[in-house]
Every structure is written in C-alpha cells, then in structure tokens.
Amino acid sequence: MTGLDWPGLMRAGIHGLGLKPHEFWALTPAELWLLLGPEAGEMPMNRGRLDDLASRFPDQESGDEDG
C-alpha cells in the first residue's frame, strides 16, 4: 500500500456524493467506504492491516511528564 489517494477520495466525496468539505472530513474511512459502495473495492484499512500496524508500531508509555 502506497498511501491514500486523497485527491481522488475528495473528488468522490465532495463532487460525486455531494458532501460539503466539513462533512467529508468528519467521516471515518469506513463511513466513506460505505457511502462509496461496492465500486470502492476492498476497504484499505481492515482489522488485519490495523493489527499489522499495531505490531510494527506499538504504543509506548511515555513515563512521567514532569521529568
């Protein structure tokens, strides 16, 4: 995966679906994918991809903020 096609997604959401910019940016990727329908293909961020990212970039405790 090389990243998201933001210009394409914005065209699909704002021009194709008639969303206002603030409506587009308020959507989650899953909501946008659902609105775009089956033509959108497979959702790029599924549970398997999320698990892969979480294992590659685990949360780390930052410790005491006061030093």
C-alpha positions as CSV (number, residue, x, y, z in Angstrom):
1,M,0.0,0.0,0.0
2,T,1.5,3.3,-1.0
3,G,-1.0,5.6,0.8
4,L,-4.4,7.0,0.2
5,D,-5.4,8.9,-3.0
6,W,-6.7,12.0,-1.1
7,P,-7.5,14.0,-4.2
8,G,-9.5,11.0,-5.6
9,L,-11.3,10.5,-2.4
10,M,-12.1,14.1,-2.1
11,R,-13.4,14.2,-5.6
12,A,-15.5,11.1,-4.9
13,G,-16.9,12.5,-1.6
14,I,-17.3,16.2,-2.5
15,H,-18.1,16.1,-6.2
16,G,-19.5,12.5,-6.5
17,L,-21.5,12.3,-3.3
18,G,-22.2,16.0,-2.9
19,L,-20.7,16.2,0.6
20,K,-19.6,19.6,2.0
21,P,-15.9,19.7,2.9
22,H,-16.7,19.6,6.6
23,E,-18.9,16.6,6.1
24,F,-16.2,14.8,4.1
25,W,-13.6,15.4,6.8
26,A,-15.9,14.3,9.6
27,L,-16.3,10.8,8.1
28,T,-14.3,7.9,9.2
29,P,-12.6,5.9,6.4
30,A,-15.2,3.1,7.0
31,E,-18.1,5.5,6.6
32,L,-16.7,7.0,3.4
33,W,-16.1,3.5,2.0
34,L,-19.7,2.5,2.9
35,L,-21.0,5.6,1.2
36,L,-19.0,5.0,-2.0
37,G,-20.5,1.5,-2.3
38,P,-19.2,-1.7,-3.8
39,E,-17.3,0.2,-6.6
40,A,-14.9,1.4,-3.9
41,G,-13.5,-2.1,-3.7
42,E,-11.9,-3.6,-0.6
43,M,-11.5,-1.2,2.4
44,P,-7.9,-0.3,2.6
45,M,-7.7,-0.4,6.5
46,N,-9.2,-3.6,7.7
47,R,-8.6,-5.4,11.0
48,G,-5.6,-7.4,9.7
49,R,-3.9,-4.2,8.5
50,L,-4.6,-2.5,11.8
51,D,-3.1,-5.4,13.7
52,D,0.0,-5.3,11.4
53,L,0.5,-1.6,12.1
54,A,0.0,-2.1,15.9
55,S,2.6,-4.8,16.0
56,R,5.1,-2.7,13.9
57,F,4.4,0.5,15.9
58,P,3.4,-0.5,19.4
59,D,2.2,2.1,21.9
60,Q,4.9,3.1,24.3
61,E,4.4,4.5,27.7
62,S,6.0,8.0,27.9
63,G,6.7,7.8,31.6
64,D,6.3,10.8,34.0
65,E,5.6,14.0,32.1
66,D,7.2,16.1,34.9
67,G,10.6,14.5,34.5
